[in-house]
């Protein structure tokens, strides 16, 4: 029976605080929904079924996280641990085969074979980024050894053909596993950032996605997918900060603190301008923020004029 890569996808998992806040919100919403429906229907004691239903949702949420999701997560971590063990053992075997003086054709072929075996193992568990990271790091080590051997090999050396062929094979594997690792890791960090609550948590997690892509870009700076992904993550980080300051500005304006509201809106414009890429959506958002600032200034001026007239 063939391994199914879908079985090893990272299961849904939120931090406990985020998860239970979400569960409580759903439970409360359900309570008021049931209470409202029964109240309109003239049912006696509508709060009782609403409370029972809300409690069942909370109990179900606890069971789901602590039993079902935790079991799936532990199974995922166990699979990842087994893969790490397999890759580590293979790495040790390969390292022990490294020659003290030169890389013979036999040893070169054996190392390439070991790398290919680890590559196949990582491909079976396609969604586990750690396996791809181990493989591309080992490929990098081999390519460095290969480079030194090619520099020292003589023009007529029988090792040249094998070393060059090995370089081609491992270079392709290095590219595949590095790009796969970057794709999985950056996507996971971006998704995690969206589930965070505070701006600091969102930005910090999204920055990890950006760091992954920048690591990959150091090897393949012209890779179109990496360049586009890096640009998208940068825009996402900017959008987090802009949305935060817009929200703070709206709250301050609602409370009548016009000076602070304008300050928050200007912070939003500052981060929006730092994005660098100008597009229709960016221009429309900047225009909307400027309108909000103008509206606040007009309201503030009217309030001052009213206060002055009342004093007169």
C-alpha positions as CSV (number, residue, x, y, z in Angstrom):
1,X,0.0,0.0,0.0
2,X,1.5,3.3,-1.0
3,X,1.9,6.2,1.4
4,X,-0.6,8.9,0.9
5,X,1.0,12.4,1.3
6,X,-2.4,13.9,2.4
7,X,-2.2,11.8,5.6
8,X,0.8,13.8,6.7
9,X,-0.5,17.3,6.2
10,X,-0.1,19.5,9.3
11,X,-3.4,19.3,11.2
12,X,-5.5,22.3,12.2
13,X,-4.1,23.7,15.5
14,X,-4.6,27.1,17.2
15,X,-2.9,28.4,20.5
16,X,-5.2,27.6,23.5
17,X,-6.1,31.2,24.1
18,X,-7.1,31.9,20.5
19,X,-9.0,28.6,20.3
20,X,-11.0,29.0,23.5
21,X,-11.8,32.7,22.8
22,X,-13.2,31.6,19.4
23,X,-15.1,28.7,21.0
24,X,-16.6,31.0,23.7
25,X,-17.6,33.5,21.0
26,X,-19.4,30.8,19.1
27,X,-21.1,29.5,22.2
28,X,-22.3,33.0,23.3
29,X,-23.6,33.7,19.8
30,X,-25.5,30.4,19.8
31,X,-27.0,31.2,23.2
32,X,-28.4,34.5,22.0
33,X,-29.6,33.1,18.7
34,X,-31.6,30.3,20.5
35,X,-32.8,32.7,23.1
36,X,-34.0,35.2,20.5
37,X,-35.8,32.6,18.4
38,X,-37.6,31.1,21.4
39,X,-38.3,34.5,22.9
40,X,-40.0,35.6,19.7
41,X,-42.0,32.3,19.6
42,X,-43.3,33.0,23.1
43,X,-41.6,29.9,24.6
44,X,-41.2,29.8,28.4
45,X,-37.7,30.0,29.8
46,X,-35.9,30.5,26.5
47,X,-32.6,31.0,28.3
48,X,-32.5,27.3,29.4
49,X,-32.2,25.6,26.0
50,X,-29.9,28.5,24.9
51,X,-27.6,27.9,27.9
52,X,-27.7,24.1,27.5
53,X,-26.8,24.5,23.8
54,X,-24.0,26.9,24.5
55,X,-22.6,24.7,27.2
56,X,-22.6,21.7,24.8
57,X,-20.7,23.7,22.2
58,X,-18.1,24.6,24.8
59,X,-17.8,20.9,26.0
60,X,-17.6,19.8,22.3
61,X,-14.9,22.4,21.6
62,X,-12.8,21.1,24.6
63,X,-13.3,17.5,23.4
64,X,-12.4,18.4,19.8
65,X,-9.1,20.2,20.8
66,X,-7.9,18.0,23.6
67,X,-8.8,14.6,22.2
68,X,-9.3,14.7,18.4
69,X,-7.0,17.6,17.3
70,X,-4.3,16.8,19.9
71,X,-4.3,13.2,18.8
72,X,-3.9,14.2,15.1
73,X,-1.2,16.7,16.1
74,X,0.7,14.1,18.1
75,X,0.5,11.7,15.2
76,X,1.8,14.3,12.8
77,X,4.7,15.1,15.2
78,X,5.5,11.4,15.5
79,X,5.7,11.0,11.7
80,X,7.9,14.1,11.5
81,X,10.1,12.7,14.3
82,X,10.5,9.4,12.5
83,X,11.4,11.2,9.3
84,X,14.0,13.3,11.2
85,X,15.5,10.1,12.6
86,X,15.7,8.5,9.2
87,X,17.3,11.6,7.6
88,X,19.8,12.0,10.5
89,X,20.9,8.4,10.3
90,X,21.4,8.7,6.5
91,X,23.3,12.0,7.0
92,X,25.6,10.3,9.5
93,X,26.2,7.4,7.1
94,X,27.0,9.9,4.3
95,X,29.3,12.0,6.5
96,X,31.2,8.9,7.7
97,X,31.8,8.1,4.0
98,X,33.5,11.5,3.3
99,X,37.1,10.8,2.3
100,X,39.9,12.4,4.1
101,X,41.9,13.1,0.9
102,X,39.7,12.7,-2.2
103,X,36.3,11.6,-3.3
104,X,36.6,8.4,-5.3
105,X,34.1,7.5,-8.1
106,X,32.6,4.7,-5.9
107,X,32.2,7.0,-2.8
108,X,30.8,9.8,-5.0
109,X,28.2,7.4,-6.5
110,X,27.3,6.1,-3.0
111,X,26.7,9.6,-1.6
112,X,24.5,10.5,-4.5
113,X,22.5,7.3,-4.0
114,X,22.0,8.2,-0.4
115,X,20.9,11.7,-1.2
116,X,18.4,10.3,-3.8
117,X,17.0,7.9,-1.2
118,X,16.5,10.7,1.3
119,X,14.9,12.8,-1.5
120,X,12.4,10.1,-2.2
121,X,11.6,9.8,1.5
122,X,11.0,13.5,1.7
123,X,8.8,13.4,-1.4
124,X,6.6,10.6,0.1
125,X,5.9,12.9,3.1
126,X,5.5,15.9,0.8
127,X,3.9,18.2,3.3
128,X,6.6,17.9,5.9
129,X,8.9,20.8,5.4
130,X,11.5,19.5,7.7
131,X,12.3,16.6,5.5
132,X,12.9,18.9,2.5
133,X,15.1,21.2,4.6
134,X,17.3,18.2,5.6
135,X,17.7,17.1,2.0
136,X,18.6,20.5,0.6
137,X,21.1,21.1,3.4
138,X,22.8,17.8,2.6
139,X,22.7,18.7,-1.1
140,X,24.5,21.9,-0.2
141,X,27.2,20.0,1.7
142,X,27.8,17.7,-1.2
143,X,27.9,20.5,-3.7
144,X,30.6,22.2,-1.7
145,X,32.7,19.0,-1.5
146,X,32.0,18.5,-5.2
147,X,33.3,22.0,-6.0
148,X,36.5,21.4,-4.2
149,X,37.1,18.1,-5.8
150,X,36.5,19.6,-9.3
151,X,39.1,22.3,-8.5
152,X,41.7,19.8,-7.6
153,X,41.0,17.1,-10.2
154,X,43.4,17.0,-13.1
155,X,42.2,17.7,-16.7
156,X,42.5,14.0,-17.6
157,X,41.1,12.6,-14.4
158,X,38.6,9.8,-14.7
159,X,36.7,11.3,-11.8
160,X,35.7,14.4,-13.8
161,X,32.7,12.9,-15.6
162,X,31.3,11.3,-12.4
163,X,31.8,14.5,-10.4
164,X,30.1,16.7,-13.1
165,X,27.2,14.3,-13.4
166,X,26.8,14.2,-9.6
167,X,26.8,18.0,-9.5
168,X,24.0,18.1,-12.1
169,X,21.9,15.5,-10.2
170,X,22.3,17.0,-6.7
171,X,21.9,20.6,-8.0
172,X,18.5,19.7,-9.3
173,X,17.5,18.0,-6.0
174,X,18.8,21.0,-4.1
175,X,16.6,23.4,-6.1
176,X,13.5,21.2,-5.8
177,X,13.7,20.6,-2.1
178,X,14.7,24.2,-1.2
179,X,11.8,25.6,-3.2
180,X,9.4,23.1,-1.7
181,X,10.6,23.8,1.8
182,X,10.2,27.6,1.3
183,X,6.7,27.1,-0.2
184,X,5.5,25.0,2.7
185,X,7.1,27.0,5.5
186,X,6.1,30.4,4.1
187,X,2.5,29.3,3.5
188,X,2.2,27.8,7.0
189,X,3.6,31.0,8.7
190,X,1.3,33.2,6.7
191,X,-1.7,31.1,7.7
192,X,-0.6,31.2,11.3
193,X,-0.2,34.9,11.2
194,X,-3.8,35.3,10.1
195,X,-5.0,33.4,13.1
196,X,-3.1,35.6,15.6
197,X,-4.9,38.3,17.5
198,X,-2.5,41.2,18.1
199,X,-0.7,43.2,15.5
200,X,2.7,42.3,17.1
201,X,1.9,38.5,16.9
202,X,0.7,38.8,13.3
203,X,3.7,40.8,12.2
204,X,6.2,38.5,14.0
205,X,4.7,35.4,12.5
206,X,4.5,36.9,9.0
207,X,8.1,38.0,9.3
208,X,9.1,34.4,9.8
209,X,7.5,33.6,6.4
210,X,9.5,36.5,4.9
211,X,12.7,35.2,6.4
212,X,12.1,31.8,4.8
213,X,11.6,33.3,1.4
214,X,14.7,35.5,1.7
215,X,16.8,32.5,2.7
216,X,15.6,30.7,-0.5
217,X,16.3,33.9,-2.6
218,X,19.9,33.9,-1.5
219,X,20.3,30.7,-3.5
220,X,17.9,31.4,-6.4
221,X,17.5,35.2,-6.6
222,X,15.9,35.0,-10.1
223,X,13.3,32.4,-9.2
224,X,10.0,34.1,-10.2
225,X,7.8,32.2,-7.7
226,X,10.1,33.2,-4.8
227,X,10.2,36.9,-5.9
228,X,6.4,37.0,-6.2
229,X,5.9,35.3,-2.9
230,X,8.3,37.6,-1.1
231,X,6.4,40.6,-2.6
232,X,3.1,39.2,-1.5
233,X,4.3,38.6,2.1
234,X,5.7,42.1,2.3
235,X,2.4,43.5,1.2
236,X,0.7,41.2,3.8
237,X,2.9,42.6,6.6
238,X,2.2,46.1,5.5
239,X,-1.6,45.4,5.4
240,X,-1.4,44.1,9.0
241,X,0.1,47.3,10.2
242,X,-2.1,49.6,8.1
243,X,-5.3,47.7,9.3
244,X,-4.2,48.0,12.9
245,X,-3.7,51.8,12.7
246,X,-6.9,52.3,10.8
247,X,-8.8,50.4,13.5
248,X,-7.0,52.5,16.2
249,X,-7.9,55.6,14.3
250,X,-11.6,54.6,14.1
251,X,-11.7,53.9,17.8
252,X,-10.1,57.1,18.8
253,X,-12.5,59.1,16.5
254,X,-15.5,57.3,18.0
255,X,-14.3,58.3,21.4
256,X,-13.9,61.9,20.3
257,X,-10.1,61.9,20.6
258,X,-9.6,63.6,17.2
259,X,-5.9,64.3,17.7
260,X,-5.0,60.7,18.4
261,X,-7.3,59.5,15.6
262,X,-5.4,61.7,13.1
263,X,-2.1,60.4,14.5
264,X,-3.2,56.8,13.9
265,X,-4.4,57.5,10.4
266,X,-1.1,59.2,9.5
267,X,0.7,56.2,10.8
268,X,-1.4,54.1,8.5
269,X,-0.4,56.3,5.6
270,X,3.2,56.1,6.6
271,X,3.3,52.3,6.4
272,X,1.2,52.3,3.2
273,X,3.8,54.6,1.6
274,X,6.6,52.3,2.7
275,X,5.1,49.4,0.7
276,X,6.7,50.7,-2.4
277,X,4.3,49.2,-4.9
278,X,1.7,51.6,-6.1
279,X,-1.6,50.2,-7.4
280,X,-5.2,51.1,-7.7
281,X,-6.1,49.4,-4.4
282,X,-3.3,51.2,-2.5
283,X,-4.3,54.6,-4.0
284,X,-7.9,54.0,-3.1
285,X,-7.0,53.1,0.5
286,X,-4.8,56.1,0.8
287,X,-7.5,58.3,-0.6
288,X,-10.0,56.9,1.9
289,X,-7.7,57.5,4.8
290,X,-7.1,61.1,3.8
291,X,-10.8,61.6,3.6
292,X,-11.2,60.3,7.1
293,X,-8.5,62.7,8.3
294,X,-10.3,65.6,6.5
295,X,-13.6,64.6,8.0
296,X,-12.1,64.6,11.5
297,X,-10.5,68.0,10.9
298,X,-13.8,69.4,9.8
299,X,-15.6,68.0,12.8
300,X,-12.9,69.3,15.1
301,X,-13.2,72.8,13.5
302,X,-17.0,72.8,13.9
303,X,-16.7,71.8,17.5
304,X,-14.3,74.6,18.2
305,X,-16.5,77.1,16.4
306,X,-19.5,76.0,18.4
307,X,-17.6,76.3,21.6
308,X,-16.5,79.8,20.6
309,X,-20.0,80.8,19.8
310,X,-21.3,79.5,23.1
311,X,-18.7,81.5,25.0
312,X,-19.8,84.6,23.1
